[in-house]
Amino acid sequence: MTTATLGTRRKTHGATALNRRKRWRPSPYVVFGGLFWIVMSLAFWRVPMCCDFGQHAAVVERLKSDLLHPRHPMADLPGAGSPYYSPYAVAQGLFARVTGLAGWEVVKLAGPLNLLVLLTGLGRFVKVLTARQWAPVLALLAMVVLWGTRMAWWSGYLGLMSMTGNLGYPSTFAIGLAFWAWGLAGSLARSPRGVLAYVGLGALCGVILLVHPISSVAAVIGVVAFAASGLRPFAAVWKWAATAVTAALLAASWPYFSVFSLVGDESVDWIHRQLYTEMPQRFWLALIGLPALALRFWRNRRDPLVLMFALDCAVVAYGWLSGHYTYGRILGLTLVPLQFALAIELAAPRPWRRWRMALGGVAATGAAIGFCTLQAGAVVPRALDPVGFDQPPRWPGYGWAVRHVDRGDVVLTNGYYPTRSLPAFGANLVAPAWPDASLAEDTRNHRLQKVRDYLSPDSTRAERERIVRRYDVRWLLLSPDQKVPDEAVVVTWGPRTGEVLARVSGGHTGVGAGSTDADPGSTKQPKTP
């Protein structure tokens, strides 16, 4: 071996050694996003079933029982046309059938998955807006803290506190997909590609439309904003048209319900009016981002965040002026341009000018106010809380009752908690708690009136028996101040609430018929939390 050859080999070995020292380093967002995923998943799991959780768990239970023709989520009625039976819910129902898990278990497991989709989508979205490494970290912080000082506990509202309840909901998954859609739309607006990319974006928008129709309004607005912000927005009009056509065709082909029939539906507008009347208290901290958004407008009149915010505000204003207050549900995503514009501005490299330092100081103060007054209890357990932060709601559990109630049994109750919790375990109500497109609102109101008639102190035994027979009632769940009818048999009491579960004889005779305190009921019951 010659000296020259030996020298050449040594050089090659040295170069390889240097290359091996180049190790992958996670970005700040990977680190902090990963920590956030762990903390919020645990925070979500520690909160018991509450609010709309039972509704979504009930949807999974109905699909688990019959994947192709599920019944109404809360009552012994047909479920055809219910918008709850989305592709997301059908996938959950199929998973429940394969694994044998209960509906509430599937919804709990969905929380971390939905959060992963959300966090990765957020990172992708911010990446098309800026290359600043700390921007997605600050965007995440702003998104979960800069809201207001009054609770905004709605699905699709992603403050820290509300996340402890709604991570497992379809709305969180849909918003994560919306971030991904905005990221793809931003890349297409910057560098137009073949028509298949636009078709893929349309398919993504169609899925969002089916999974959570109200969030899809804001999702589509974001896509339109990016399309209009492109260097040559009219050069690819036919490709963007392919996006719209694909989304519409996909939504129209879904067999479980017609999403377009929901346009103009007024059944839940009354619920959402408070989003407008209490808007300042719920959202005022997000206005800290207004100077950053104004600066983006000064730099570029067609900035996508500016266009997105303007169009979102127009839709929110339409909801107020028209009385269709349901459009106020997009307020959660209306704040995103404000929050993200602020985050991008504060991710600028140092040294900062005085105005940016002032903006950072105001933002830090606002984040501290939002966290300490409203959001801290989401991630600070009561046992470690030195201050006494507000904690997430802790509804009473109903394991004591569902031990006796067979899947499909009809329960008559007007209690706020049981009407929203019992259907999660396969029970049916006489009157569903929420409006649903599969059931005429007049019919639901009629059933609600029959429940009131039954529970009225002035009702006669004959009137009560007619209602029991008409709706195949098997059980009563009564509050401590409601009188148990003479014909009912008390089976058990709620250890926390003092509520009473009583059996009546008008319903069918199921596996758990004749259950007493000594008989825990059917072994076919799903596990209870």
Salt bridges, closest charged atoms under 4 A:
GLU61 OE1 - ARG407 NH2 3.26
ASP76 OD1 - ARG71 NH2 3.03
GLU105 OE2 - LYS527 NZ 3.60
ASP269 OD2 - HIS324 ND1 3.15
GLU278 OE1 - ARG150 NE 2.99
GLU278 OE1 - ARG282 NH2 2.27
ASP303 OD1 - ARG296 NH2 2.89
GLU345 OE1 - ARG299 NH1 3.36
GLU345 OE2 - ARG356 NH2 2.51
ASP385 OD2 - ARG382 NH1 3.64
ASP409 OD1 - HIS508 NE2 2.89
GLU441 OE2 - ARG444 NH2 2.77
GLU465 OE2 - ARG461 NE 3.14
ASP472 OD2 - HIS508 ND1 3.76
GLU487 OE2 - ARG464 NE 2.90
